[in-house]
Amino acid sequence: MLQEYRDVIATVATVVTIIQFLSGIDICRRIVKQGSSGDISGFPFVGGVFSTSMWLTYSILLPDFSMAVTNGVGLTLQMLYLLTYIKYCISPGPWYATRRQMLLFFGAAAVVFYYVFLSGAEAELVKTRVGLMCCFGSIIFCAAPLISLTEVFQTQSTEILPFPLIFATFLVAGLWWLYGIIIQNSFVQYPNMIGCVLSGCQLLLFIVFPSKRKGSIGSESRAV
């Protein structure tokens, strides 16, 4: 029955995902406005570049037009966000952490690209292994805001969590989970199922804890 709605769900998932990617504009706007990345983590941007590049590669191997368009746009936006972050990352601590993350993930991406396009390995084996890397990248991207949970529990406030990004992640993961079921692709189904659960748990925190710290009403919230 769901097969009849494949194109509709793919289109909605593509549009909602691109809107989710655009949520990074607000974070970058804050960075540019204050002239520094401050204590904002660059991990979501690095993870975003890695995840979208892996999914773009996988969608080309399938091939799947909707996934290719979505991740092509996503990769472009995530790279622009990361470049903006790097330009304004003037604090030694965050820059050191971001540089290590870039070396790790971009090194892994380079190895994957070599394996896919230059190794001459059997096509189905390549597709399977790239699919596994996509699962890894998606879980990292969806779980990125979890790095702030320690502060959330310490301050009893969700001020530091980016609600629009988490909510968009919940919708996107749910839609692609459904799409994965339709095309019967485990590499699309399971990481998005996990992403939907993780982002759903983060949304519950906004019900449990207030969005402002005590004594900070009126102050501008920080994004991660």
C-alpha positions in Angstrom: 0.0 0.0 0.0 2.8 2.5 0.9 4.5 1.8 -2.4 1.8 3.9 -4.1 2.9 6.9 -2.1 6.6 6.5 -2.7 7.0 9.6 -4.8 4.9 11.7 -2.5 6.8 10.7 0.6 10.2 11.1 -1.2 9.2 14.6 -2.2 8.0 15.6 1.2 11.1 14.1 2.9 13.4 16.0 0.4 11.7 19.3 1.1 11.6 18.9 4.9 15.2 17.7 5.0 16.4 20.8 3.0 14.4 23.0 5.4 16.2 21.2 8.2 19.5 21.9 6.6 18.6 25.6 6.4 18.2 25.8 10.1 22.0 26.1 10.3 21.7 29.6 8.9 20.4 30.9 12.2 23.4 29.5 14.1 25.8 31.0 11.6 24.0 34.3 11.8 24.6 34.4 15.5 28.2 33.6 15.0 28.7 36.3 12.5 26.7 38.8 14.6 28.9 38.3 17.7 32.1 38.0 15.6 33.1 34.7 17.2 31.9 31.2 17.4 32.2 31.5 21.2 31.5 28.2 22.9 29.4 26.9 20.1 30.6 23.4 19.0 31.7 22.8 15.4 30.9 19.1 15.8 27.4 19.3 14.2 28.9 21.0 11.1 31.7 18.5 10.7 29.4 15.6 11.3 26.9 17.2 8.8 29.5 17.4 6.0 30.6 13.8 6.7 27.0 12.4 6.8 25.7 14.2 3.7 28.9 13.3 1.7 28.4 9.6 2.6 24.7 9.6 1.8 25.3 11.4 -1.5 27.8 8.7 -2.5 25.4 6.0 -1.5 22.5 7.6 -3.4 24.6 7.7 -6.5 25.5 4.0 -6.1 21.8 2.9 -5.7 20.9 5.1 -7.7 18.2 7.2 -6.0 17.3 10.6 -7.4 15.5 12.0 -4.3 18.3 11.0 -2.0 20.9 12.4 -4.4 19.2 15.8 -4.6 18.6 16.0 -0.9 22.2 15.2 0.1 23.7 17.3 -2.7 22.0 20.4 -1.4 22.8 19.3 2.2 26.5 18.8 1.5 26.7 22.3 -0.1 25.0 24.0 2.9 27.0 22.1 5.5 30.3 23.0 3.9 29.2 26.7 3.8 28.3 26.5 7.5 31.6 24.8 8.4 33.6 27.4 6.5 31.7 30.2 8.4 32.4 28.5 11.7 36.1 28.1 10.9 36.4 31.7 9.9 35.0 32.9 13.2 36.5 30.2 15.4 39.1 32.3 17.3 39.1 30.4 20.6 42.0 27.9 20.9 39.9 25.2 22.6 37.0 24.9 20.1 39.3 25.3 17.2 41.6 22.5 18.4 38.6 20.2 18.9 37.1 21.0 15.5 40.4 20.5 13.8 40.7 17.0 15.3 37.2 16.2 14.2 37.9 17.4 10.7 41.0 15.3 10.4 39.2 12.2 11.6 36.0 12.4 9.6 37.4 13.9 6.4 40.2 11.3 6.5 37.5 8.6 6.7 35.6 10.2 3.9 38.7 10.3 1.7 39.3 6.5 2.3 35.7 5.8 1.4 35.9 7.8 -1.8 39.0 6.0 -2.8 37.4 2.6 -2.1 34.3 3.5 -4.1 35.8 5.1 -7.2 39.3 3.9 -7.5 39.7 0.5 -5.8 37.8 -1.6 -8.4 36.0 -3.6 -5.8 32.8 -5.5 -6.6 29.8 -3.1 -6.9 27.4 -4.8 -4.5 30.1 -5.1 -1.8 31.0 -1.4 -2.2 27.3 -0.5 -1.9 27.0 -2.5 1.3 30.0 -1.0 3.0 29.2 2.5 2.0 25.7 1.9 3.4 27.3 1.0 6.7 29.3 4.2 6.7 26.0 6.1 6.0 24.4 4.5 9.0 27.4 5.6 11.1 27.3 9.2 9.8 23.5 9.6 10.3 23.7 8.4 13.9 26.5 10.9 14.6 24.6 13.7 13.0 21.3 13.0 14.8 23.2 12.5 18.1 25.3 15.6 17.9 23.1 17.7 20.3 23.6 14.9 22.9 27.0 16.4 23.7 25.2 19.1 25.5 23.1 16.9 27.7 25.5 17.0 30.6 25.1 20.8 30.8 21.3 20.4 30.4 21.1 18.1 33.5 23.5 20.3 35.5 21.6 23.6 34.8 18.2 22.0 34.7 17.6 24.0 31.5 17.3 23.2 27.8 18.4 26.7 26.9 21.6 25.3 25.2 19.7 22.8 23.0 18.7 24.0 19.5 14.9 23.1 19.5 14.3 23.9 15.8 17.2 21.6 14.7 16.1 18.8 17.0 12.5 19.0 16.0 13.4 19.1 12.3 15.7 16.1 12.8 12.7 14.2 14.4 10.5 14.9 11.3 13.2 14.2 8.8 14.3 10.9 10.4 10.7 9.8 10.6 10.0 10.5 7.0 13.2 8.8 5.7 12.5 5.9 8.0 9.1 5.5 6.3 10.8 5.9 2.9 13.3 3.2 3.8 10.5 0.8 4.6 8.9 1.6 1.2 12.1 0.9 -0.8 13.0 -2.0 1.5 16.5 -0.7 2.3 17.8 -1.5 5.7 20.6 1.2 5.5 17.9 3.8 5.1 15.5 2.4 7.6 17.5 1.6 10.7 19.7 4.7 11.1 16.7 7.0 10.6 14.7 4.9 13.1 17.5 5.4 15.6 17.7 9.1 14.7 13.9 9.5 15.2 14.2 7.9 18.7 17.2 10.0 19.7 15.7 13.3 18.6 12.4 12.3 20.2 14.1 11.7 23.5 15.8 15.1 23.2 12.4 16.7 22.5 11.1 15.2 25.8 13.7 17.2 27.6 11.9 20.5 26.6 8.9 19.2 28.5 10.9 18.2 31.6 13.1 21.2 31.8 12.5 25.0 31.1 14.0 26.7 28.1 15.6 29.4 30.3 18.0 29.2 33.2 17.0 30.7 36.4 18.1 34.4 36.4 18.6 34.4 32.7 15.2 35.4 31.5 15.5 37.8 28.6 19.0 36.7 27.7 19.7 35.2 24.3 20.0 31.4 24.2 23.0 29.7 22.8 22.9 27.1 20.1 25.2 24.1 19.8 
